[in-house]
Amino acid sequence: MVSNEPDNQGPPRQVFLFSGHMIDAPTRPKPRFPATKEPAAARKIAEALETLGAGPEDLALTQGACGGDLLFTEACQQRGVRVQWLQPFDESEFIQKSVACHSETWRARYLAAKTKLTTEIRSAPRDLGPLPTGSDPYERCNLWLFETALSYGIGRVQFICLWDGGGGDGSGGTAHMYQEVKQRTGQVIWIDTRTL
C-alpha cells in the first residue's frame, strides 16, 4: 500500500487539485486550448496560486499531461509546492497518449518537471488494480485524484481548472472533475480558456 503522505511529511496546509485541457492538436477543428493561449494560461494559473498563497507547506495533485497539467506543475514547482502526479495508465502509456501526442517539446517539459518531483509517480493500474470492465480510465483517475485530495480534509482542498465550460472529447475530462468537485466542495477557481 502506498501512503498518501509525500516523503513522510506531515499533512499539507492546502491541497491544490488541478484539471485542465490538454493543448490542442494543430488539426483540432474547433479550438479549445490552442498553443497561442499557453502564455496567458500560465499567467492565470500562477496568479491563482499567488492568490491562494501557495508554498512549500502545500501539496498539488494532477496527472501531468501536456497543456494545463504541465503548466500547473511548472507553476507549483516555481513556488516550492510539492507536486504529486497520479496517472490513469502506466507512465510509458501515459506519455504516449497524453504528453508526446502533439509535440516533442511537451515530452521534454514533462521530463524536466519529473526530475523536480519529490514524490513517486503513481499509476492507477499499479495502485488501484486492473480497470473494471465497462469503466473509463480517465473518470477513474479523476475520482482517484479527488478522493486523494479529500483524504487530507475537505477544508484543505482548492480546485483549479483550465476549462472552456463545454463537454470533453470523451468521458473523464475536466467537465467531469468540475462537476464532482462543485457538488462536494464548491471550492473552484475556474480559468476559462474562452476568455484568455
C-alpha positions, 0 to 999 in steps of 0.5 A: 500500500502506498501512503498518501503522505509525500516523503513522510511529511506531515499533512499539507496546509492546502491541497491544490487539485488541478484539471485542465485541457490538454493543448490542442492538436494543430488539426483540432477543428474547433479550438479549445486550448490552442498553443497561442493561449499557453502564455496567458494560461500560465499567467492565470494559473500562477496568479491563482496560486499567488492568490491562494498563497501557495508554498512549500507547506502545500501539496498539488495533485494532477496527472501531468499531461501536456497543456494545463497539467504541465503548466500547473506543475511548472507553476507549483514547482516555481513556488516550492509546492510539492507536486504529486502526479497520479496517472490513469495508465502506466507512465510509458502509456501515459506519455504516449497518449497524453504528453508526446501526442502533439509535440516533442517539446511537451515530452521534454517539459514533462521530463524536466518537471519529473526530475523536480518531483519529490514524490513517486509517480503513481499509476492507477493500474499499479495502485488501484488494480486492473480497470473494471470492465465497462469503466473509463480510465480517465473518470477513474483517475479523476475520482482517484485524484479527488478522493486523494485530495479529500483524504487530507480534509475537505477544508484543505482542498482548492480546485483549479481548472483550465476549462472552456465550460463545454463537454470533453472529447470523451468521458473523464475530462475536466467537465467531469472533475468540475462537476464532482468537485462543485457538488462536494466542495464548491471550492473552484477557481475556474480559468476559462480558456474562452476568455484568455 
